Amino acid sequence: MKEKNKVYIALLIVLISIIVCLILLYKDNGKTSDFAIKDESSAIENAKKFGDDVIGWIRVEGTNIDMALIQRNNVANVSRDDYDFAWTNSFPDEKSNHLTFVSHNIRNVSSNPIMDDDTMTRFEQLMNFIYYDFVKENQFIAITDENNETSIYRVFGVSLLDEGQYASYMDTYTLDEQEDYIKKAKKESMYDMGVDVDKNDELLTLYTCTRFYGATSNYSFRVDARKLREEEKMKYASVETNKNYDKILKRMKEGENYENQEA
């Protein structure tokens, strides 16, 4: 009987070991995104009919952000509302190591931003990234250039910036400047994400305005990403909120209480 018990115990230990290994393997592999590259050539050509300097196309996973990218110049009117676009004040080209694009957020200005309204335009749904559950499942951005070549970027930081901070439109950084920017972006991010970023990476930054702290506030919402490295898989990175998120949750609760009082 004792020998039989020893066999059962040994089998149980083996079974537990296999389960633990499978769990660790799944955790290490992570979940893979199905965010796919698309042919944007027709969309880019169609956007050119509006007369702006169209330099590409952008799509953001989990949102309805699917629009033209234009170069802001003396001709571009970024207040026009006859089509959707994001713009840059810099001059991204083959020498650029940091792309920056901006677009409007006219309606999604609550302290509890709306996620599922597909009538939203421009960068209104960029505010989806303020939600932890959203970021866990949506971390990739596609940038397609005029030649219909698409690069995928993975998000590594999300920040809400006060009026003392401002959007930088630089498109080229020295290695030291790039390193400083990455440190700053990670420090200001409301999430700690398991994404390795270094000064040799090509970066992408998206900005929009927000009245998260009220109609008279002047805050910017920023999403930072880096280009996928060669042979890198589109697996979702780990995400954890940090101390910067505490004030976000506090403000959301304040807004919820205010809305309940108004109802």
For each residue, the residues with C-beta under 8 A, 3 or more apart:
1: 4 5
2: 5 6
3: 6 7
4: 1 7 8
5: 1 2 8 9
6: 2 3 9 10
7: 3 4 10 11
8: 4 5 11 12
9: 5 6 12 13
10: 6 7 13 14
11: 7 8 14 15
12: 8 9 15 16
13: 9 10 16 17
14: 10 11 17 18
15: 11 12 18 19
16: 12 13 19 20
17: 13 14 20 21
18: 14 15 21 22
19: 15 16 22 23
20: 16 17 23 24
21: 17 18 24 25
22: 18 19 25 26
23: 19 20 26 27
24: 20 21 27 28
25: 21 22 28 29
26: 22 23 29
27: 23 24 30
28: 24 25
29: 25 26 235
30: 27 235 236 237 238
31: 235 236
32: 233 234 235 236
33: 61 139 140 234 235 236
34:
35: 61 140 142 152 234
36:
37: 142 150 152
38: 59 142 144 150
39: 42 148
40: 43 44 56 57 144 148 150
41: 44 45 148
42: 39 45 46
43: 40 46 47 57 68
44: 40 41 47 48 54 56 57 68 144 146 148
45: 41 42 48
46: 42 43 49
47: 43 44 50 52 54 57 68 70 83 85
48: 44 45 51 52 54
49: 46
50: 47 80 82 83
51: 48 75
52: 47 48 68 70 71 75 76 85
53: 70 71 73 75 76
54: 44 47 48 68 69 70 85 146
55: 69 70 71 88 92 145 146
56: 40 44 68 69 143 144 145 146
57: 40 43 44 47 66 67 68 69 142 143 144
58: 65 66 67 68 69 86 101 141 142 143 144
59: 38 65 66 141 142
60: 63 65 66 125 126 138 141 142 206
61: 33 35 138 139 140 141
62: 128 134 137 138
63: 60 125 126 128 138
64: 118 120 125
65: 58 59 60 123 125 126
66: 57 58 59 60 84
67: 57 58 83 84 85 86 103 122
68: 43 44 47 52 54 56 57 58 83 84 85 86
69: 54 55 56 57 58 85 86 87 88 101 143
70: 47 52 53 54 55 76 85 86 87 88
71: 52 53 55 76 87 88 91
72: 76 78 87 88 89
73: 53 76
74:
75: 51 52 53
76: 52 53 70 71 72 73 87
77: 80
78: 72 87 104
79:
80: 50 77 83
81: 121
82: 50
83: 47 50 67 68 80
84: 66 67 68 103 121 122
85: 47 52 54 67 68 69 70 103 122
86: 58 67 68 69 70 101 102 103 122 123 206
87: 69 70 71 72 76 78 101 102 103
88: 55 69 70 71 72 91 92 99 100 101 102 169 171
89: 72 100 102 169
90: 96 99 100 169 170 171
91: 71 88 96 171
92: 55 88 96 99 171
93: 96 171
94:
95: 172
96: 90 91 92 93 99 171 172 202
97: 171 172 173 178 202 203
98: 170 171 172 173 178 181 202 203 204 205
99: 88 90 92 96 143 171 202 203 204 205
100: 88 89 90 167 168 169 170 171 204 205 206 207
101: 58 69 86 87 88 204 205 206 207
102: 86 87 88 89 123 167 206 207 208
103: 67 84 85 86 87 122 123 126 206 208
104: 78 121 122 123 124 208 209
105: 108 109 122 123 124 126 127 208 209 210 221
106: 109 121 122 124
107: 120 124
108: 105 113 114 117 120 124 125 127 210
109: 105 106 113 210 211 212 215
110: 113 114 212 255
111: 212 213 251 252 254 255 256 258
112: 252 255 256 259
113: 108 109 110 127 128 130 131 210 212
114: 108 110 117 120 127
115: 125 127 128 131 134
116:
117: 108 114 120
118: 64
119:
120: 64 107 108 114 117 124 125
121: 81 84 104 106 124
122: 67 84 85 86 103 104 105 106 208
123: 65 86 102 103 104 105 126 206 207 208
124: 104 105 106 107 108 120 121 127 208
125: 60 63 64 65 108 115 120 128
126: 60 63 65 103 105 123 129 206 208 221 223
127: 105 108 113 114 115 124 130 208 210 221
128: 62 63 113 115 125 131 134 138
129: 126 134 135 138 155 158 221 223
130: 113 127 134 158 160 190 212 221 248
131: 113 115 128 134 135
132: 135 136 191 239 241 245
133: 136 137
134: 62 115 128 129 130 131 137 138
135: 129 131 132 138 139 155 158 191 193 239
136: 132 133 236 239
137: 62 133 134 236
138: 60 61 62 63 128 129 134 135
139: 33 61 135 154 155 193 236 237
140: 33 35 61 152 153 154 155 234
141: 58 59 60 61 152 153 154 155 204 206 223 225
142: 35 37 38 57 58 59 60 150 151 152 153
143: 56 57 58 69 99 150 151 153 204
144: 38 40 44 56 57 58 148 149 150 151
145: 55 56 148 149 150 151
146: 44 54 55 56
147:
148: 39 40 41 44 144 145
149: 144 145
150: 37 38 40 142 143 144 145
151: 142 143 144 145 202 227 228
152: 35 37 140 141 142 227 228 234
153: 140 141 142 143 204 225 226 227 228
154: 139 140 141 195 225 226 228 234 237
155: 129 135 139 140 141 158 193 195 223 224 225
156: 185 186 189 193 195 197 224 225 226 237
157: 185 186 188 189 191 193 222 223 224
158: 129 130 135 155 189 190 191 221 222 223 224
159: 185 188 189 190 221 222 224 244
160: 130 190 210 212 219 220 221 222 244 248
161: 165 166 188 219 220 221 222
162: 165 218 219
163: 217 218 219
164:
165: 161 162 188 220
166: 161 220
167: 100 102 205 207 220 222
168: 100 181 205
169: 88 89 90 100
170: 90 98 100 173 177
171: 88 90 91 92 93 96 97 98 99 100
172: 95 96 97 98
173: 97 98 170 177 178 181
174: 177 178
175: 178 179 199 200
176: 179 180 199
177: 170 173 174 180 181
178: 97 98 173 174 175 181 182 199 200 201 203
179: 175 176 182 183 198 199
180: 176 177 183 184
181: 98 168 173 177 178 184 185 203
182: 178 179 185 186 197 198 199 201 203
183: 179 180 186 187
184: 180 181 187 188
185: 156 157 159 181 182 188 189 205 222 224
186: 156 157 182 183 189 192 197
187: 183 184
188: 157 159 161 165 184 185 222 244
189: 156 157 158 159 185 186 192 193 224 242 244
190: 130 158 159 160 241 242 244 245 248
191: 132 135 157 158 239 240 241 242 245
192: 186 189 239 240 241 242
193: 135 139 155 156 157 189 237 238 239 240
194: 237 238 239
195: 154 155 156 226 237
196:
197: 156 182 186 201 203 226
198: 179 182 201
199: 175 176 178 179 182
200: 175 178
201: 178 182 197 198 226 227 229
202: 96 97 98 99 151 226 227
203: 97 98 99 178 181 182 197 224 225 226 227
204: 98 99 100 101 141 143 153 224 225 226 227
205: 98 99 100 101 167 168 185 222 223 224 225
206: 60 86 100 101 102 103 123 126 141 222 223 225
207: 100 101 102 123 167 220 221 222
208: 102 103 104 105 122 123 124 126 127 220 221
209: 104 105 218 219 220 221
210: 105 108 109 113 127 160 219 220 221
211: 109 214 215 217 219
212: 109 110 111 113 130 160 217 219 221 251
213: 111 217 219 251
214: 211 217
215: 109 211
216:
217: 163 211 212 213 214
218: 162 163 209
219: 160 161 162 163 209 210 211 212 213
220: 160 161 165 166 167 207 208 209 210
221: 105 126 127 129 130 158 159 160 161 207 208 209 210 212
222: 157 158 159 160 161 167 185 188 205 206 207
223: 126 129 141 155 157 158 205 206
224: 155 156 157 158 159 185 189 203 204 205
225: 141 153 154 155 156 203 204 205 206
226: 153 154 156 195 197 201 202 203 204
227: 151 152 153 201 202 203 204
228: 151 152 153 154 232 234
229: 201 232
230:
231:
232: 228 229
233: 32
234: 32 33 35 140 152 154 228
235: 29 30 31 32 33
236: 30 31 32 33 136 137 139
237: 30 139 154 156 193 194 195
238: 30 193 194
239: 132 135 136 191 192 193 194
240: 191 192 193
241: 132 190 191 192 245
242: 189 190 191 192 245
243: 246
244: 159 160 188 189 190 247 248
245: 132 190 191 241 242 248 249
246: 243 249 250
247: 244 250 251
248: 130 160 190 244 245 251 252
249: 245 246 252 253
250: 246 247 253 254
251: 111 212 213 247 248 254 255
252: 111 112 248 249 255 256
253: 249 250 256 257
254: 111 250 251 257 258
255: 110 111 112 251 252 258 259
256: 111 112 252 253 259 260
257: 253 254 260 261
258: 111 254 255 261 262
259: 112 255 256 262 263
260: 256 257 263
261: 257 258
262: 258 259
263: 259 260
